[in-house]
Amino acid sequence: MTNDRVPPSGLPDPVRRSLFALGGLGLGAATVGFLAATFRFLVPNVLYEPSRRFAVGPASDFPPGSGTFLPDRRLYVFNSADGFYAISSVCTHLGCNVKHIGRGFECPCHGSQFDENGQVVHGPAPKALAWYALSLSPRAQLVVDLDQPVSPEFRLRA
Amino acid sequence: MSQTIWTRTLTWFDGVRRSVCRVGWPATDKDRAAAMISSLFLHIHPARVSRHVLKPTYTFALGLISAILFVVLSVTGLALMFYYVPYPAEAYRSMKDLQFVVTFGIVLRNIHRWSAHAMVGVVFLHMCRVFWTGSYKRPREFNWVVGVLLLLLTLGLSFTGYLLPWDQLAFWAITVGTNIAAYAPVVGDQVKFLLLGGHVIGATTLLRFYVLHCVMLPLAMLLLISLHVWRVRKDGLSGAENHASPTEELAGVFPASTKTYGLMAISKRPQASVEARDPNDEVFAWPHLLYRELLIALAVIVVLHVVSLVFMAPLEEMADPTRTPNPAKAPWYFLGLQELVSYSALVGGVVVPTLLALALLILPYLDRGTSGSGRWFAPERRIANTIFTAVAAAFVGLIVIGTFFRGPNWAWVWPWK
Protein backbone atom coordinates (compact mmCIF):
# COMPACT_ATOMS: atom_id res chain seq x y z
CA MET A 1 0.00 0.00 0.00
CA THR A 2 1.12 3.50 -0.70
CA ASN A 3 1.68 5.98 2.04
CA ASP A 4 -0.96 8.46 0.83
CA ARG A 5 -3.65 6.11 2.15
CA VAL A 6 -2.42 6.70 5.68
CA PRO A 7 -3.10 10.26 6.89
CA PRO A 8 -0.92 11.90 9.58
CA SER A 9 -3.36 10.75 12.21
CA GLY A 10 -2.07 7.23 11.68
CA LEU A 11 -5.56 5.86 11.32
CA PRO A 12 -6.38 3.95 8.14
CA ASP A 13 -8.72 5.63 5.68
CA PRO A 14 -12.17 4.43 6.79
CA VAL A 15 -13.68 4.45 3.31
CA ARG A 16 -12.29 3.27 0.00
CA ARG A 17 -12.24 5.84 -2.75
CA SER A 18 -14.39 3.69 -5.02
CA LEU A 19 -17.03 3.33 -2.33
CA PHE A 20 -16.94 7.07 -1.79
CA ALA A 21 -17.46 7.66 -5.50
CA LEU A 22 -20.31 5.14 -5.56
CA GLY A 23 -21.99 6.85 -2.63
CA GLY A 24 -21.55 10.25 -4.24
CA LEU A 25 -22.98 8.93 -7.50
CA GLY A 26 -25.97 7.50 -5.65
CA LEU A 27 -26.62 10.76 -3.85
CA GLY A 28 -26.26 12.65 -7.15
CA ALA A 29 -28.72 10.31 -8.86
CA ALA A 30 -31.18 10.70 -5.98
CA THR A 31 -30.89 14.50 -6.26
CA VAL A 32 -31.44 14.48 -10.02
CA GLY A 33 -34.40 12.15 -9.58
CA PHE A 34 -35.85 14.36 -6.88
CA LEU A 35 -35.45 17.48 -9.03
CA ALA A 36 -37.12 15.74 -11.99
CA ALA A 37 -39.99 14.57 -9.77
CA THR A 38 -40.37 18.08 -8.32
CA PHE A 39 -40.46 19.57 -11.79
CA ARG A 40 -43.17 17.12 -12.86
CA PHE A 41 -45.02 17.74 -9.59
CA LEU A 42 -45.23 21.44 -10.46
CA VAL A 43 -46.91 20.78 -13.82
CA PRO A 44 -50.61 20.73 -12.98
CA ASN A 45 -52.68 17.77 -14.23
CA VAL A 46 -56.01 19.43 -13.56
CA LEU A 47 -56.62 23.10 -14.28
CA TYR A 48 -59.22 24.88 -12.20
CA GLU A 49 -59.81 27.45 -14.88
CA PRO A 50 -62.58 27.92 -17.45
CA SER A 51 -62.79 24.99 -19.86
CA ARG A 52 -60.83 25.41 -23.08
CA ARG A 53 -63.84 24.05 -25.01
CA PHE A 54 -67.13 25.80 -24.39
CA ALA A 55 -70.47 26.74 -25.93
CA VAL A 56 -71.05 30.43 -26.63
CA GLY A 57 -74.77 30.22 -27.36
CA PRO A 58 -77.16 29.18 -30.13
CA ALA A 59 -76.03 30.03 -33.64
CA SER A 60 -79.14 32.17 -34.03
CA ASP A 61 -77.70 34.59 -31.43
CA PHE A 62 -75.12 35.64 -34.02
CA PRO A 63 -77.09 37.15 -36.93
CA PRO A 64 -75.53 37.27 -40.42
CA GLY A 65 -73.04 40.08 -40.88
CA SER A 66 -72.52 40.52 -37.13
CA GLY A 67 -69.36 40.54 -35.00
CA THR A 68 -69.85 39.85 -31.29
CA PHE A 69 -67.32 40.43 -28.51
CA LEU A 70 -67.45 37.95 -25.62
CA PRO A 71 -65.38 39.70 -22.91
CA ASP A 72 -65.40 36.74 -20.49
CA ARG A 73 -64.02 34.48 -23.19
CA ARG A 74 -61.71 37.12 -24.68
CA LEU A 75 -63.12 36.20 -28.11
CA TYR A 76 -64.84 37.70 -31.16
CA VAL A 77 -67.41 35.58 -32.99
CA PHE A 78 -68.32 36.61 -36.54
CA ASN A 79 -71.07 35.46 -38.88
CA SER A 80 -70.09 36.28 -42.44
CA ALA A 81 -71.72 35.40 -45.75
CA ASP A 82 -69.74 32.15 -45.97
CA GLY A 83 -70.03 31.04 -42.33
CA PHE A 84 -69.06 31.49 -38.67
CA TYR A 85 -65.53 32.06 -37.38
CA ALA A 86 -63.93 33.04 -34.07
CA ILE A 87 -60.92 35.32 -33.52
CA SER A 88 -59.13 35.72 -30.18
CA SER A 89 -59.12 39.19 -28.65
CA VAL A 90 -55.81 38.47 -26.86
CA CYS A 91 -53.13 40.63 -28.43
CA THR A 92 -50.16 38.49 -29.46
CA HIS A 93 -47.86 41.23 -28.22
CA LEU A 94 -48.32 41.23 -24.45
CA GLY A 95 -51.78 39.84 -23.85
CA CYS A 96 -54.07 42.89 -23.74
CA ASN A 97 -57.63 42.79 -25.16
CA VAL A 98 -57.82 44.16 -28.71
CA LYS A 99 -60.80 46.29 -29.73
CA HIS A 100 -62.79 45.77 -32.94
CA ILE A 101 -62.58 49.15 -34.66
CA GLY A 102 -63.83 49.74 -38.20
CA ARG A 103 -62.97 46.61 -40.16
CA GLY A 104 -59.89 45.66 -38.12
CA PHE A 105 -58.61 45.39 -34.55
CA GLU A 106 -56.53 47.72 -32.41
CA CYS A 107 -54.65 47.03 -29.20
CA PRO A 108 -54.99 49.74 -26.51
CA CYS A 109 -51.71 48.84 -24.85
CA HIS A 110 -48.99 49.20 -27.43
CA GLY A 111 -50.80 50.33 -30.54
CA SER A 112 -50.73 47.12 -32.58
CA GLN A 113 -53.18 47.10 -35.49
CA PHE A 114 -54.70 44.08 -37.21
CA ASP A 115 -56.84 43.72 -40.34
CA GLU A 116 -60.28 42.08 -40.39
CA ASN A 117 -58.62 38.63 -40.49
CA GLY A 118 -56.40 39.41 -37.50
CA GLN A 119 -53.25 39.75 -39.62
CA VAL A 120 -50.76 42.32 -38.32
CA VAL A 121 -51.02 45.63 -40.15
CA HIS A 122 -48.83 47.61 -37.80
CA GLY A 123 -46.49 46.38 -35.02
CA PRO A 124 -45.31 45.70 -32.37
CA ALA A 125 -47.41 42.48 -32.32
CA PRO A 126 -45.18 39.70 -33.70
CA LYS A 127 -47.93 37.49 -35.14
CA ALA A 128 -51.57 37.41 -36.19
CA LEU A 129 -54.47 37.06 -33.73
CA ALA A 130 -55.37 33.42 -33.07
CA TRP A 131 -58.29 31.77 -34.84
CA TYR A 132 -60.09 28.97 -33.06
CA ALA A 133 -62.16 26.06 -34.41
CA LEU A 134 -65.93 26.40 -34.17
CA SER A 135 -68.33 23.49 -34.22
CA LEU A 136 -72.05 23.01 -33.81
CA SER A 137 -73.32 21.01 -30.85
CA PRO A 138 -76.33 18.67 -31.23
CA ARG A 139 -78.44 21.41 -29.66
CA ALA A 140 -77.35 23.92 -32.32
CA GLN A 141 -74.99 25.68 -29.93
CA LEU A 142 -71.78 27.22 -31.30
CA VAL A 143 -68.81 25.54 -29.58
CA VAL A 144 -65.30 27.06 -29.46
CA ASP A 145 -62.18 24.95 -28.85
CA LEU A 146 -59.20 27.04 -27.69
CA ASP A 147 -56.91 24.03 -27.99
CA GLN A 148 -57.65 23.83 -31.69
CA PRO A 149 -56.20 26.83 -33.50
CA VAL A 150 -57.17 27.11 -37.16
CA SER A 151 -56.14 29.14 -40.21
CA PRO A 152 -58.03 32.29 -41.31
CA GLU A 153 -59.67 30.27 -44.09
CA PHE A 154 -61.79 28.50 -41.49
CA ARG A 155 -65.57 28.94 -41.77
CA LEU A 156 -68.33 27.00 -40.08
CA ARG A 157 -71.37 26.62 -42.33
CA ALA A 158 -74.43 26.46 -40.14
CA MET B 1 -26.19 41.88 56.04
CA SER B 2 -28.40 43.55 53.41
CA GLN B 3 -25.23 44.76 51.74
CA THR B 4 -24.12 41.16 51.26
CA ILE B 5 -27.46 40.11 49.76
CA TRP B 6 -27.30 43.07 47.38
CA THR B 7 -23.77 42.25 46.27
CA ARG B 8 -24.60 38.59 45.85
CA THR B 9 -27.65 39.40 43.74
CA LEU B 10 -25.57 41.67 41.55
CA THR B 11 -22.94 38.98 41.14
CA TRP B 12 -25.65 36.50 40.23
CA PHE B 13 -27.05 38.80 37.54
CA ASP B 14 -23.56 39.45 36.25
CA GLY B 15 -23.04 35.70 35.96
CA VAL B 16 -26.23 35.36 33.91
CA ARG B 17 -25.16 38.25 31.69
CA ARG B 18 -21.73 36.66 31.13
CA SER B 19 -23.29 33.33 30.19
CA VAL B 20 -25.17 35.10 27.37
CA CYS B 21 -22.58 37.60 26.24
CA ARG B 22 -19.07 36.72 27.32
CA VAL B 23 -17.49 40.08 26.61
CA GLY B 24 -18.62 43.11 28.52
CA TRP B 25 -18.72 46.63 27.12
CA PRO B 26 -15.26 46.66 25.50
CA ALA B 27 -12.82 48.93 27.28
CA THR B 28 -9.53 47.50 26.06
CA ASP B 29 -8.30 46.73 22.55
CA LYS B 30 -8.31 43.05 23.42
CA ASP B 31 -11.98 43.23 24.37
CA ARG B 32 -12.78 45.25 21.24
CA ALA B 33 -11.35 42.47 19.13
CA ALA B 34 -13.04 39.82 21.28
CA ALA B 35 -16.41 41.58 20.97
CA MET B 36 -16.32 41.08 17.19
CA ILE B 37 -14.87 37.59 17.15
CA SER B 38 -16.91 35.99 19.90
CA SER B 39 -20.36 36.96 18.61
CA LEU B 40 -22.14 34.97 15.90
CA PHE B 41 -23.80 38.13 14.63
CA LEU B 42 -20.81 40.45 14.76
CA HIS B 43 -18.14 38.10 13.50
CA ILE B 44 -19.00 38.89 9.87
CA HIS B 45 -16.86 41.92 10.67
CA PRO B 46 -13.12 41.63 10.98
CA ALA B 47 -11.73 42.70 14.35
CA ARG B 48 -9.89 45.58 12.71
CA VAL B 49 -10.60 47.38 9.46
CA SER B 50 -8.56 49.62 7.20
CA ARG B 51 -9.42 53.32 7.46
CA HIS B 52 -10.14 53.10 3.77
CA VAL B 53 -13.16 50.87 4.51
CA LEU B 54 -14.70 53.61 6.64
CA LYS B 55 -14.58 56.25 3.94
CA PRO B 56 -18.25 56.80 3.03
CA THR B 57 -17.37 58.13 -0.43
CA TYR B 58 -15.77 54.84 -1.46
CA THR B 59 -18.76 52.47 -1.08
CA PHE B 60 -21.59 54.89 -0.26
CA ALA B 61 -22.68 51.98 1.97
CA LEU B 62 -24.80 50.67 -0.90
CA GLY B 63 -24.19 47.00 -0.09
CA LEU B 64 -25.00 47.60 3.56
CA ILE B 65 -28.17 49.51 2.66
CA SER B 66 -29.27 46.61 0.39
CA ALA B 67 -28.81 44.20 3.30
CA ILE B 68 -30.70 46.50 5.68
CA LEU B 69 -33.55 46.75 3.17
CA PHE B 70 -33.62 42.95 2.92
CA VAL B 71 -34.02 42.72 6.71
CA VAL B 72 -36.75 45.40 6.71
CA LEU B 73 -38.55 43.56 3.88
CA SER B 74 -38.32 40.23 5.71
CA VAL B 75 -39.69 41.66 8.93
CA THR B 76 -42.55 43.68 7.39
CA GLY B 77 -43.31 40.83 4.97
CA LEU B 78 -43.66 38.34 7.82
CA ALA B 79 -46.00 40.73 9.61
CA LEU B 80 -48.16 41.19 6.48
CA MET B 81 -48.44 37.39 6.12
CA PHE B 82 -50.60 37.29 9.24
CA TYR B 83 -53.42 39.01 7.35
CA TYR B 84 -52.80 38.17 3.71
CA VAL B 85 -54.81 35.36 2.05
CA PRO B 86 -53.34 34.14 -1.26
CA TYR B 87 -56.62 33.53 -3.08
CA PRO B 88 -57.92 35.90 -5.78
CA ALA B 89 -60.80 37.93 -4.34
CA GLU B 90 -59.72 37.28 -0.73
CA ALA B 91 -56.25 38.60 -1.52
CA TYR B 92 -57.69 41.92 -2.65
CA ARG B 93 -59.98 42.10 0.41
CA SER B 94 -57.05 41.49 2.73
CA MET B 95 -55.26 44.42 1.06
CA LYS B 96 -58.31 46.58 1.76
CA ASP B 97 -58.34 45.29 5.35
CA LEU B 98 -54.67 46.19 5.76
CA GLN B 99 -55.47 49.66 4.44
CA PHE B 100 -58.62 50.45 6.39
CA VAL B 101 -59.12 48.00 9.26
CA VAL B 102 -55.81 46.74 10.62
CA THR B 103 -53.95 49.05 13.00
CA PHE B 104 -50.64 50.10 11.39
CA GLY B 105 -51.52 47.83 8.44
CA ILE B 106 -51.15 50.57 5.86
CA VAL B 107 -47.82 51.72 7.31
CA LEU B 108 -46.42 48.19 7.19
CA ARG B 109 -47.62 47.76 3.64
CA ASN B 110 -46.19 51.12 2.56
CA ILE B 111 -42.82 50.35 4.15
CA HIS B 112 -42.77 46.94 2.47
CA ARG B 113 -43.66 48.40 -0.92
CA TRP B 114 -41.24 51.32 -0.87
CA SER B 115 -38.42 49.21 0.56
CA ALA B 116 -38.90 46.77 -2.30
CA HIS B 117 -38.67 49.54 -4.91
CA ALA B 118 -35.69 51.06 -3.07
CA MET B 119 -33.92 47.71 -2.94
CA VAL B 120 -34.09 47.29 -6.74
CA GLY B 121 -32.55 50.74 -7.13
CA VAL B 122 -29.92 50.38 -4.40
CA VAL B 123 -28.79 46.94 -5.58
CA PHE B 124 -28.41 48.37 -9.08
CA LEU B 125 -26.39 51.33 -7.77
CA HIS B 126 -24.27 48.93 -5.70
CA MET B 127 -23.46 47.05 -8.91
CA CYS B 128 -22.52 50.34 -10.60
CA ARG B 129 -20.24 51.22 -7.68
CA VAL B 130 -18.51 47.84 -7.80
CA PHE B 131 -17.99 48.25 -11.53
CA TRP B 132 -16.77 51.85 -11.43
CA THR B 133 -14.24 50.97 -8.73
CA GLY B 134 -13.12 47.83 -10.61
CA SER B 135 -13.88 45.76 -7.55
CA TYR B 136 -14.83 42.59 -9.44
CA LYS B 137 -11.19 41.91 -10.31
CA ARG B 138 -9.25 38.92 -8.98
CA PRO B 139 -9.76 37.54 -6.33
CA ARG B 140 -13.35 38.81 -6.27
CA GLU B 141 -14.58 37.52 -9.67
CA PHE B 142 -16.92 34.93 -8.25
CA ASN B 143 -18.39 37.32 -5.72
CA TRP B 144 -19.41 39.54 -8.63
CA VAL B 145 -21.23 36.51 -10.10
CA VAL B 146 -22.99 35.96 -6.77
CA GLY B 147 -23.88 39.66 -6.82
CA VAL B 148 -25.43 39.36 -10.29
CA LEU B 149 -27.48 36.38 -9.08
CA LEU B 150 -28.59 38.51 -6.10
CA LEU B 151 -29.67 41.27 -8.51
CA LEU B 152 -31.73 38.73 -10.48
CA LEU B 153 -33.22 37.38 -7.23
CA THR B 154 -34.11 40.92 -6.16
CA LEU B 155 -35.96 41.41 -9.46
CA GLY B 156 -37.64 37.99 -9.05
CA LEU B 157 -38.79 38.82 -5.53
CA SER B 158 -40.09 42.20 -6.60
CA PHE B 159 -41.90 40.72 -9.59
CA THR B 160 -43.58 37.88 -7.64
CA GLY B 161 -44.61 40.35 -4.94
CA TYR B 162 -46.15 42.64 -7.54
CA LEU B 163 -49.04 40.22 -8.24
CA LEU B 164 -50.05 39.64 -4.62
CA PRO B 165 -52.36 42.69 -4.09
CA TRP B 166 -54.55 41.28 -6.92
CA ASP B 167 -55.62 44.70 -8.19
CA GLN B 168 -55.72 45.88 -11.80
CA LEU B 169 -52.18 47.24 -11.57
CA ALA B 170 -50.86 43.89 -10.30
CA PHE B 171 -52.85 41.72 -12.70
CA TRP B 172 -51.92 43.53 -15.89
CA ALA B 173 -48.31 44.15 -14.93
CA ILE B 174 -47.91 40.40 -14.42
CA THR B 175 -49.83 39.70 -17.64
CA VAL B 176 -47.42 41.88 -19.57
CA GLY B 177 -44.40 40.55 -17.64
CA THR B 178 -45.21 36.85 -18.11
CA ASN B 179 -45.93 37.47 -21.79
CA ILE B 180 -42.45 38.95 -22.14
CA ALA B 181 -41.16 35.69 -20.56
CA ALA B 182 -43.17 33.70 -23.12
CA TYR B 183 -41.09 35.22 -25.92
CA ALA B 184 -38.13 33.08 -24.83
CA PRO B 185 -37.32 30.70 -27.68
CA VAL B 186 -38.42 27.03 -27.54
CA VAL B 187 -39.27 26.91 -23.82
CA GLY B 188 -41.04 30.30 -23.54
CA ASP B 189 -44.60 28.96 -23.55
CA GLN B 190 -43.75 26.09 -21.20
CA VAL B 191 -42.03 28.48 -18.77
CA LYS B 192 -45.12 30.68 -18.81
CA PHE B 193 -47.41 27.66 -18.25
CA LEU B 194 -45.29 26.47 -15.32
CA LEU B 195 -45.07 29.96 -13.83
CA LEU B 196 -48.83 30.56 -14.10
CA GLY B 197 -49.77 26.97 -13.27
CA GLY B 198 -52.21 27.13 -16.20
CA HIS B 199 -53.04 29.08 -19.32
CA VAL B 200 -54.34 32.18 -17.59
CA ILE B 201 -53.44 34.11 -14.45
CA GLY B 202 -55.69 32.71 -11.72
CA ALA B 203 -55.75 31.17 -8.24
CA THR B 204 -52.91 28.76 -9.04
CA THR B 205 -50.74 31.62 -10.29
CA LEU B 206 -51.38 33.65 -7.16
CA LEU B 207 -50.48 30.70 -4.91
CA ARG B 208 -47.31 29.98 -6.89
CA PHE B 209 -46.18 33.59 -6.78
CA TYR B 210 -47.00 33.69 -3.06
CA VAL B 211 -44.88 30.64 -2.23
CA LEU B 212 -42.03 31.88 -4.43
CA HIS B 213 -42.25 35.36 -2.90
CA CYS B 214 -42.57 34.35 0.75
CA VAL B 215 -40.42 31.22 0.98
CA MET B 216 -38.38 30.03 -1.99
CA LEU B 217 -36.80 33.26 -3.20
CA PRO B 218 -36.13 34.76 0.27
CA LEU B 219 -34.38 31.52 1.31
CA ALA B 220 -32.27 31.53 -1.84
CA MET B 221 -31.55 35.20 -1.20
CA LEU B 222 -30.50 34.58 2.40
CA LEU B 223 -28.15 31.81 1.28
CA LEU B 224 -26.54 33.94 -1.42
CA ILE B 225 -26.29 37.03 0.81
CA SER B 226 -24.44 34.89 3.38
CA LEU B 227 -22.07 33.66 0.70
CA HIS B 228 -21.65 37.20 -0.69
CA VAL B 229 -20.87 38.75 2.71
CA TRP B 230 -18.66 35.86 3.79
CA ARG B 231 -16.51 36.28 0.70
CA VAL B 232 -16.23 40.02 1.30
CA ARG B 233 -15.13 39.19 4.81
CA LYS B 234 -12.49 36.75 3.51
CA ASP B 235 -11.22 38.87 0.61
CA GLY B 236 -11.51 42.22 2.34
CA LEU B 237 -12.86 45.35 0.73
CA SER B 238 -11.25 46.23 -2.58
CA GLY B 239 -8.86 49.14 -2.62
CA ALA B 240 -7.46 48.79 0.88
CA GLU B 241 -4.16 47.70 -0.66
CA ASN B 242 -3.97 50.92 -2.71
CA HIS B 243 -4.13 53.07 0.37
CA ALA B 244 -1.07 51.70 1.98
CA SER B 245 0.77 53.97 4.35
CA PRO B 246 4.39 54.97 3.58
CA THR B 247 5.73 52.12 5.70
CA GLU B 248 3.84 49.62 3.61
CA GLU B 249 5.06 51.09 0.35
CA LEU B 250 8.60 50.38 1.53
CA ALA B 251 7.71 46.72 1.50
CA GLY B 252 8.57 46.68 -2.18
CA VAL B 253 12.10 47.77 -1.45
CA PHE B 254 12.73 45.54 1.50
CA PRO B 255 11.96 41.82 1.52
CA ALA B 256 8.23 41.26 1.71
CA SER B 257 7.11 41.29 5.27
CA THR B 258 4.90 38.34 5.91
CA LYS B 259 4.01 36.49 9.00
CA THR B 260 3.54 32.76 8.85
CA TYR B 261 1.27 30.82 11.05
CA GLY B 262 1.73 27.10 11.45
CA LEU B 263 -1.61 25.38 11.46
CA MET B 264 -0.14 22.26 13.08
CA ALA B 265 -2.45 19.28 12.74
CA ILE B 266 -5.29 21.08 11.00
CA SER B 267 -3.79 21.24 7.55
CA LYS B 268 -1.38 19.09 5.62
CA ARG B 269 0.19 22.20 4.22
CA PRO B 270 2.88 23.30 6.63
CA GLN B 271 1.85 26.90 7.01
CA ALA B 272 -0.55 29.59 5.95
CA SER B 273 0.91 32.96 5.12
CA VAL B 274 -0.87 36.19 5.80
CA GLU B 275 0.35 39.51 4.55
CA ALA B 276 1.39 41.67 7.41
CA ARG B 277 -0.71 44.80 7.40
CA ASP B 278 0.22 48.15 8.72
CA PRO B 279 -1.37 48.50 12.15
CA ASN B 280 -1.34 52.29 11.79
CA ASP B 281 -3.73 52.12 8.84
CA GLU B 282 -6.23 50.10 10.81
CA VAL B 283 -8.81 50.87 13.44
CA PHE B 284 -10.94 48.55 15.53
CA ALA B 285 -14.26 47.58 13.99
CA TRP B 286 -15.74 48.18 17.44
CA PRO B 287 -16.72 50.95 17.67
CA HIS B 288 -15.68 52.66 14.43
CA LEU B 289 -17.30 50.37 11.84
CA LEU B 290 -20.22 49.31 14.02
CA TYR B 291 -21.10 52.89 14.87
CA ARG B 292 -21.28 53.86 11.20
CA GLU B 293 -23.41 50.84 10.38
CA LEU B 294 -25.81 51.73 13.15
CA LEU B 295 -26.13 55.29 11.90
CA ILE B 296 -26.83 54.14 8.35
CA ALA B 297 -29.43 51.61 9.54
CA LEU B 298 -31.12 54.36 11.54
CA ALA B 299 -31.07 56.73 8.58
CA VAL B 300 -32.58 54.08 6.28
CA ILE B 301 -35.35 53.33 8.77
CA VAL B 302 -36.13 57.01 9.29
CA VAL B 303 -36.29 57.68 5.53
CA LEU B 304 -38.52 54.63 5.00
CA HIS B 305 -40.92 55.81 7.70
CA VAL B 306 -41.12 59.35 6.38
CA VAL B 307 -41.72 58.14 2.82
CA SER B 308 -44.29 55.59 4.01
CA LEU B 309 -46.23 58.17 6.00
CA VAL B 310 -46.34 60.60 3.08
CA PHE B 311 -46.81 58.33 0.06
CA MET B 312 -49.40 55.57 -0.09
CA ALA B 313 -48.67 52.29 -1.85
CA PRO B 314 -50.95 52.11 -4.89
CA LEU B 315 -54.05 49.91 -4.80
CA GLU B 316 -56.40 50.09 -7.76
CA GLU B 317 -59.74 48.33 -8.20
CA MET B 318 -59.85 44.52 -8.06
CA ALA B 319 -58.23 42.59 -10.91
CA ASP B 320 -60.57 42.19 -13.90
CA PRO B 321 -59.21 39.92 -16.65
CA THR B 322 -61.79 41.19 -19.14
CA ARG B 323 -60.86 44.85 -18.89
CA THR B 324 -57.39 45.93 -19.94
CA PRO B 325 -56.30 49.29 -18.55
CA ASN B 326 -54.80 51.58 -21.14
CA PRO B 327 -51.83 51.67 -21.06
CA ALA B 328 -50.97 48.38 -19.34
CA LYS B 329 -47.48 48.58 -17.91
CA ALA B 330 -45.09 46.04 -16.39
CA PRO B 331 -43.40 46.91 -13.04
CA TRP B 332 -41.14 49.93 -13.55
CA TYR B 333 -37.84 48.01 -13.56
CA PHE B 334 -39.14 45.99 -16.53
CA LEU B 335 -40.42 49.04 -18.43
CA GLY B 336 -37.06 49.33 -20.20
CA LEU B 337 -37.67 45.85 -21.55
CA GLN B 338 -41.31 46.68 -22.36
CA GLU B 339 -40.15 49.76 -24.26
CA LEU B 340 -37.76 47.56 -26.27
CA VAL B 341 -40.50 44.95 -26.78
CA SER B 342 -42.69 47.69 -28.25
CA TYR B 343 -40.17 47.91 -31.11
CA SER B 344 -39.38 44.24 -31.47
CA ALA B 345 -40.57 41.32 -29.39
CA LEU B 346 -37.56 39.17 -30.19
CA VAL B 347 -34.91 41.82 -29.57
CA GLY B 348 -36.53 43.35 -26.50
CA GLY B 349 -37.93 40.20 -24.94
CA VAL B 350 -35.18 37.70 -25.66
CA VAL B 351 -31.95 38.96 -27.19
CA VAL B 352 -31.28 42.01 -25.00
CA PRO B 353 -32.12 40.54 -21.55
CA THR B 354 -30.29 37.27 -22.29
CA LEU B 355 -27.18 39.05 -23.56
CA LEU B 356 -27.25 41.51 -20.64
CA ALA B 357 -27.49 38.74 -18.02
CA LEU B 358 -24.80 36.64 -19.72
CA ALA B 359 -22.48 39.61 -20.17
CA LEU B 360 -22.82 40.53 -16.49
CA LEU B 361 -22.22 36.94 -15.36
CA ILE B 362 -19.02 36.36 -17.36
CA LEU B 363 -17.74 39.94 -17.17
CA PRO B 364 -15.01 39.33 -14.53
CA TYR B 365 -13.67 36.40 -16.58
CA LEU B 366 -13.41 38.51 -19.73
CA ASP B 367 -12.00 41.70 -18.23
CA ARG B 368 -9.03 40.07 -16.53
CA GLY B 369 -6.56 42.92 -16.19
CA THR B 370 -5.86 43.71 -12.56
CA SER B 371 -4.89 47.36 -12.86
CA GLY B 372 -7.23 50.14 -11.84
CA SER B 373 -8.97 48.08 -9.18
CA GLY B 374 -9.97 49.75 -5.93
CA ARG B 375 -10.31 53.33 -7.20
CA TRP B 376 -13.22 55.26 -8.62
CA PHE B 377 -12.99 55.78 -12.40
CA ALA B 378 -9.38 54.65 -12.69
CA PRO B 379 -7.96 56.12 -15.94
CA GLU B 380 -6.65 52.72 -17.06
CA ARG B 381 -10.25 51.44 -17.03
CA ARG B 382 -11.63 54.24 -19.19
CA ILE B 383 -12.89 51.94 -21.98
CA ALA B 384 -14.59 49.45 -19.64
CA ASN B 385 -16.15 52.26 -17.61
CA THR B 386 -17.39 54.02 -20.74
CA ILE B 387 -19.05 50.88 -22.13
CA PHE B 388 -20.67 49.98 -18.80
CA THR B 389 -21.88 53.53 -18.16
CA ALA B 390 -23.35 53.78 -21.67
CA VAL B 391 -25.26 50.49 -21.29
CA ALA B 392 -26.46 51.36 -17.77
CA ALA B 393 -27.52 54.86 -18.88
CA ALA B 394 -29.35 53.45 -21.91
CA PHE B 395 -31.21 51.02 -19.67
CA VAL B 396 -32.15 53.72 -17.17
CA GLY B 397 -33.17 55.97 -20.09
CA LEU B 398 -35.47 53.28 -21.49
CA ILE B 399 -37.05 52.80 -18.05
CA VAL B 400 -37.63 56.56 -17.74
CA ILE B 401 -39.22 56.64 -21.21
CA GLY B 402 -41.42 53.63 -20.45
CA THR B 403 -42.49 55.04 -17.09
CA PHE B 404 -43.10 58.70 -17.81
CA PHE B 405 -43.29 59.20 -21.56
CA ARG B 406 -45.66 56.42 -22.58
CA GLY B 407 -49.41 56.92 -22.40
CA PRO B 408 -52.47 55.19 -23.87
CA ASN B 409 -51.67 52.91 -26.85
CA TRP B 410 -48.03 53.24 -25.82
CA ALA B 411 -48.03 56.58 -27.63
CA TRP B 412 -45.49 59.23 -26.70
CA VAL B 413 -46.76 61.66 -24.06
CA TRP B 414 -45.08 64.50 -22.22
CA PRO B 415 -45.38 63.82 -18.50
CA TRP B 416 -45.97 67.49 -17.64
CA LYS B 417 -48.97 67.80 -19.97
Interface residues (C-beta under 8 A of the other chain):
Chain A: P8 L42 V43 P44 L47 Y48 E49 P50 R52 P71 D72 R74 H93 L94 G95 C96 N97 E106 C107 P108 C109 H110 G111 G123 P124 A125 P126 L146
Chain B: W172 T175 V176 T178 N179 I180 Y183 F193 L194 G197 G198 H199 V200 G202 A203 T204 A265 K268 P321 T322 R323 T324 N326 P327 A328 Q338 V341 S342 Y343 S344 A345 L346 P408 N409 W410 A411
